[in-house]
Amino acid sequence: MSPPRGSHGLHPNTLLVHGPRTSQPYRATLPPVALSTAFEYPSAEAMEAVFAHKEDGYAYSRLSNPTVAALEERITAISGARGTIAVASGMSAVALALLGLVQSGDHLVAGKHSFGGSYTLLNDTFSRLGIRTTWVDARNGDDVRRAIAPETRAVLVEAIANPAMVVPDFDAIRKHCAAARIPLLVDATLVTPLLLDAEATGADVAIYSGSKYLAGAATTIGGLIVDTGRFPWGDPGPVRLGEFQRQGKDGYLNRIRRELLVGIGPTLSPHTAFLQLIGLETLGLRLERQWSTACRIAAWLRGQPGVASVLYPGLEDHPAYERCRRYFRGRPGSVLSFTLASREACFRFLDGLGLIQRAANLGDTRTLALHPASTIYHGYWPAQKEELGVPDTLIRLSVGIEDVEDLSADLAQALAAAR
């Protein structure tokens, strides 16, 4: 299924390679790496205009940088979005996207099947700042509706929850958010800008970890906040952007860049932005192969001795199969989970792997396996893990671009060692 044309009239796979192009003095085929913190101006008046945001330009690399801007422009183009801000990590993207909307005394609604870092951010850090969160089962739109209160400022869900592999009821959630006049924020890391359908999901803000599929080969850490252009930021209502409210459609991203990015400082380095631009060029090719291989691996795993269950929305009998077809252009990514008999069996399986690597990343060119309960969720109580869909019997598999025959052979011998 081919994604629609982006905002520049070209299809996303073309935009991933070619643009949008910016003027370059040396006509290089790749954006230059601007390894500079400061920039010179032709006059004091020109310098004042840039710092006062009256004219476009670069004031200081903590705020903006030509190489980072090239990455932001490319993500905006392939998303058909209003604008993008690139930051130092996926978690800083989640934090800044929310801090642009909330203050002490405010309330958030979040899907309970959240990435562990997001769960800790809202449950611990934000709660100490006086920001309360109600956790809901995002598969049930009524749960979201009941949780929304007058002081609610946003709803945050994951496009496909990692590692539980559940998909929210976006049809209902986007209606409840619209009725309450609050934005819907979607962590779409597992589906990438190529697969997320902002109109179908109702995503007003899309959040991505650039460290995963976008970079491709696990070379960098980064995050992206994308304003999809759906939400009327200038309208009066529950959303309060302070002085930036008067800036209308640009108010939200301007608040994040000019207040939070400058003040807190999770800036993406130009060199990292350059590496992510290189990774983006092959995103479409990698995604298609990884998705195809993941579908075959998921179907194969279901017939293997010792495998109790397989969780992958690309399987036709998965509860979220039809939702993925509507929301993610028929492609549910390449991360899947499966369960074995016990924690001990999971450890024996991981120890038995030869080709597949034991590592915590996902969206990599290489296939990676992980026991989430003992690693990224190691500090959670057993009841919390069960609530988040992370039992001790669960293995997460991020499928890479290797030949499927080699992957299935490695999985088969590791499963035999687990029994």
ZIZIWO-V71097 format. One record per pair of residues at least 24 apart in sequence whose ideal C-beta (glycine too) atoms are under 6 Angstrom apart, sorted by the first residue. I is the first residue (numbers start at 1). J is the second residue. If there is no record, write none. Layout:
# ZIZIWO-V71097
I_J ; I_J
This chain:
# ZIZIWO-V71097
1_329 ; 1_330 ; 3_194 ; 3_329 ; 6_77 ; 6_78 ; 6_80 ; 7_77 ; 7_80 ; 8_77 ; 12_78 ; 12_194 ; 13_284 ; 15_77 ; 15_78 ; 16_280 ; 16_281 ; 16_283 ; 17_281 ; 20_73 ; 20_77 ; 31_67 ; 31_70 ; 33_67 ; 33_270 ; 33_271 ; 33_274 ; 34_65 ; 34_66 ; 34_67 ; 34_270 ; 35_270 ; 37_61 ; 62_265 ; 62_267 ; 63_262 ; 65_270 ; 67_270 ; 67_273 ; 67_274 ; 68_268 ; 68_273 ; 71_273 ; 71_276 ; 71_277 ; 75_224 ; 78_193 ; 79_193 ; 79_226 ; 81_226 ; 81_228 ; 81_229 ; 82_227 ; 82_229 ; 83_227 ; 83_253 ; 84_224 ; 84_226 ; 85_225 ; 85_253 ; 85_256 ; 85_257 ; 86_224 ; 86_268 ; 87_223 ; 87_266 ; 87_268 ; 88_266 ; 88_268 ; 89_221 ; 89_223 ; 90_209 ; 90_223 ; 91_117 ; 92_223 ; 92_266 ; 93_207 ; 93_223 ; 93_224 ; 93_225 ; 94_118 ; 94_207 ; 96_256 ; 96_260 ; 97_185 ; 97_205 ; 97_207 ; 97_225 ; 99_260 ; 100_252 ; 100_255 ; 100_256 ; 101_153 ; 101_154 ; 102_131 ; 102_153 ; 104_129 ; 104_130 ; 105_130 ; 106_131 ; 106_151 ; 106_153 ; 107_132 ; 107_149 ; 107_151 ; 107_152 ; 108_133 ; 108_154 ; 109_134 ; 109_147 ; 109_148 ; 109_152 ; 109_155 ; 110_135 ; 110_156 ; 111_138 ; 111_157 ; 111_168 ; 113_161 ; 113_164 ; 113_166 ; 113_389 ; 115_162 ; 116_376 ; 116_377 ; 138_168 ; 139_166 ; 139_169 ; 141_169 ; 141_172 ; 141_173 ; 144_173 ; 144_176 ; 145_176 ; 148_180 ; 152_182 ; 154_182 ; 154_183 ; 154_185 ; 155_184 ; 156_185 ; 158_187 ; 159_186 ; 159_188 ; 159_191 ; 160_190 ; 162_190 ; 163_337 ; 163_372 ; 163_396 ; 164_389 ; 165_311 ; 165_337 ; 167_313 ; 167_320 ; 167_323 ; 170_201 ; 170_202 ; 170_327 ; 174_202 ; 181_237 ; 181_238 ; 182_238 ; 183_231 ; 190_333 ; 190_335 ; 191_328 ; 191_333 ; 195_328 ; 195_329 ; 195_331 ; 197_327 ; 198_228 ; 200_326 ; 200_327 ; 201_327 ; 203_228 ; 204_228 ; 204_230 ; 204_231 ; 210_276 ; 212_362 ; 212_363 ; 213_363 ; 214_276 ; 214_279 ; 214_280 ; 215_276 ; 215_279 ; 216_279 ; 216_286 ; 216_365 ; 217_365 ; 218_361 ; 218_364 ; 219_275 ; 220_272 ; 220_275 ; 220_276 ; 222_268 ; 222_272 ; 222_276 ; 227_252 ; 227_253 ; 286_401 ; 289_401 ; 290_334 ; 290_399 ; 291_331 ; 291_334 ; 293_399 ; 293_404 ; 294_334 ; 294_336 ; 294_399 ; 296_404 ; 297_399 ; 298_336 ; 300_408 ; 301_338 ; 304_415 ; 306_340 ; 306_415 ; 306_418 ; 306_419 ; 307_338 ; 308_339 ; 309_339 ; 310_338 ; 311_337 ; 312_336 ; 334_399 ; 335_362 ; 335_398 ; 336_397 ; 337_394 ; 337_396 ; 338_395 ; 339_393 ; 339_394 ; 340_393 ; 340_418 ; 343_392 ; 345_418 ; 346_371 ; 346_395 ; 348_417 ; 348_418 ; 349_414 ; 349_418 ; 352_414 ; 352_417 ; 353_414 ; 354_410 ; 355_410 ; 356_410 ; 362_398 ; 364_400 ; 365_400 ; 365_401 ; 366_400 ; 367_399 ; 367_400 ; 367_402 ; 367_407 ; 368_398 ; 369_397 ; 370_396 ; 372_396
